[in-house]
Amino acid sequence: MIGLGVIGENLSLNITSKNLPISVYDKFHEKTRRFYEKVSSNLNITPTYDIEEFVKSLEKPRKILLLVPAGNPVDEVLTELIRHLDKGDIVCDCGNSFYKDTEKRQEALQRRGIIFMGVGVSGGREGAYRGLSIMVGGDKYGYLVMKEFWEEISAKVDGDACAGYVGDRGSGHFVKMVHNGILYTILQSIAEAYDIMRNGMGMDVDEVKTTFEDWLRDKLASYLLELTVEVLQKKDHELEIPLIELVSDVAEQKGTGRWTSQTALELGVPTPSIDVAVTYRTISTFREVRKTLSNNYLKTSNSKIVKIPRSFLPDLEKSFYLSMIISHAQGLHLIKKASEIYGYSIDLKKLLKLWRGGSVIRSKIIYRLIEVLERSPGIENILLDEEVYKEVLELERALRILLSHLKSTDIPTPLLDSTLNYLISMRRERLPTNIIQLLRDRFGYHGFERIDKSGKFHLE
Ligand code: 6PG
């Protein structure tokens, strides 16, 4: 294991708990020392303090896990590491690396006979220790050599290991990136629902918590809603108020959500739910601008704060569910298209099975989606499945009712809005983009197609 940050340390503990021998290295020697102190009774652990010593301590072919931050740190470690490696050694990058970087590294290392795997892992600190969702991408042989290991350290659902081979090249990191794009939408949905209940309906934090708890009992059962209930219960002991009221609203991001949107734009797949979830985090960083505008607005506007009655709670629950279906549909659509363009040959059903356990986005919805893909394998977009679409229509009514009331309040709902817009645009046979085509031709002579004749036409 190279990298003893939160995930690296917990994954190392997971590995040692299975009695598997492990050598650990971190460029900050203090971390290695601290880790070794914690587990010193375990004879299976070899702490090392330079890369050469680390490499020498391993059996051949060496199997090395990298858990260092994405970007330059990965290249820095690799530059040092490859000097000491031999042909046939396997290096697995288990961080959140960008899939294109992974593919460049795979090519470079392959020239030296070293197998470089891009492994998406989900589960955070707890999952690293108790069992992760593991999405392995790269050389199939490299996967097979370590198959049992991945299965051993992964989460298990109904006896199945949530670890598996996703596909060639950077596919492991590609699917992890989209997984995180979906994660962004779930977090955004939770934030919007929280805002609607807390500020739109005037519920206190405890009431909001209880509502999320109710939702957990049915179709919305999910790890992230469980965590929501948990964090809403936290109190600040000095002030004796819910901790959430004291937490800054500036949300950070490390990059995977943004890369998902950038990639979707590049590959031509619409993922508006993911896009707005990323943008909203960016909006949150403009704290000063928001503060000034908010003061100016309060000074000049005479409008009273408009509330929304609690009787809309059932509509909110349905709308939340619909936004989940739509954002998963977008993410899966993106993976399917990428798999075709890049030739990754990803089996979406198998991938979803890896997300049933360990993954931070694990939920009942994942099980529903597996059923959809069993019924309609190869489907381009899950909305094309008749049963999904029937359910969506039913939920759509609730979303429209909710949104029509929310429009007269000051509660921002970018994700809910985009859910409805995506749905009604994707099912519209004829969009108003015909006028865009005419205008593009008028000023740029770009040409347009007609629906009654084939060929390319121009306005003359
Ligand atoms: C996981 C998480 C994990 C991490 C992301 C969150 O699946 O275990 O996705 O990878 O929490 O870094 O990303 P942001 O920092 O961009 O919110």
Boltz pocket constraint, residues with backbone or C-beta under 6 A from the ligand:
constraints:
  - pocket:
      binder: B
      contacts: [[A, 96], [A, 121], [A, 122], [A, 123], [A, 124], [A, 180], [A, 183], [A, 252], [A, 253], [A, 254], [A, 255], [A, 256], [A, 257], [A, 359], [A, 360]]
      max_distance: 6.0
